[in-house]
Amino acid sequence: MRIVKFFLLIFFILVNSQILFASSEKELRYKISKNIRCLICQGQSVYDSQSEFANSVKTLIDEKIEAGFTEDEIYYYLIEKYGQWIVYEPDFNKKTFILWTLPILLFLSGGAIIFRKFILKK
């Protein structure tokens, strides 16, 4: 009886790990396809779009995940093929310096204007 319980325990552990692995693959597919821009629709992510390009990129992402590529490797592949514009969150480098710093500068300058206008006038 102990042997049967042992094998049942092993079986349930393996089944549970397959379910967890499958859900982590789904989450990875979702995360990557939400962060990739559809070059046809331009306002939608690949996940939201139903264009031919988006469907081909979704298939490509699935193939790369099944081949064992990591998230960064998939992003690198897509950036090499289509350019930095395909990613909604590009890396911080010389070319994207303004893209990353402009919102912070606008926020700080807006805060300084509000502070000067309302706080210092009193």
N, C-alpha and C positions, 0 to 999 in steps of 0.2 A: 504494500500500500504506500509506503514511503517513496518507493521508486516512481510510482504513478504520480504522486503529488509533486515530486521533484521535476519530472518531465512536463507536467502541466504548468508549473511555475516558470520553467525555462521557455515553454511555448508562449505563455502570456507576456513574458518580458520581451521576447523577440517580436511578437505582434505589436506590442505597444511601442517599441522602438521604431518599427517601420511606420507606424502612424505618425509618430513625432517627426521622423525624418521626412515623410511626405508633406506634413504641414509646414516644416521649415523650408522645403523647396518651394511650396506655394507662396510663402511669405517672401522668399527671395525673388521669385518671379514678379510678384506684385510690386515689391519695392523698386526693383530695377525698371520695370516697365512704367511705373509712375514717374520716375526721374528722367526718362528718355523722352525727348520732344519729337512729335511727329513732324517730319519735314514737309508733308503735304498739307496738313491741317494748320500747322504753325501755332495754333492757340491751344492745342490739346496734347496731352501726353499720349504715348503709344498705347497705354492701357485703356484710355478713354476713346481712342479713335478706332474706326472700323475701315480705314482706307487700306488699299493693297500694301502700301509701304509699311503701315503699322502691323498688319498681320504677318508680313514677312519678318519684321524685326522681332515680334513675339515668338515666332517659330525659331528664329535664330537664337534668342535668349534661352528658350527651352532646350535647344540642342547643346548650347554651351554649358548649361547647368548639368545636363545629363552626361556630358563629357568630362565633368569634374572641374570646370573653370570656377574660380572664385568671383565674387562680386566685382572686385577691383580689376581683375583680368577682363571681364566682360565690358566694363566701362572703358578700359584702355583700348580694347579691340574696336568698339563703336566710335570712340573719339578718333582713333587712327583712320578709320574708314570714312567718317562723315564730318569730322572736325569738332572743335570744342563746343560749337553752338548746339549740338544735339543734346547736351546734358543741361538739365535745369539748374543744377548746382555745380558749376565748373570749379576746378581746382584754383587755389590762390597762386597766381604767378604774375609776371610782369604785364602780361596782356590783360589780365582780369583784375588788376589792382584797383582801377577806378570803379569797376562793377561792385567790388566788395566794400570799398570805403565810402562811396557816394551816399548810400543810405545813412550811414553813421554820421557823416558830415552834415547831411540835411537835418537829421534829428537833433544834433547838437546845436546847429545854428538856429533852428526853429525854437529850441528850448532857450537859447540865449536871447532871442528876440522877445519871447513871451516874458522871460524874467526881467529884462530891461523895461519892457512896456508896462507891465502890471506891478511888479514887485518894487522896482526902484522909484517909480513915480509917486508912490505913497509916501 
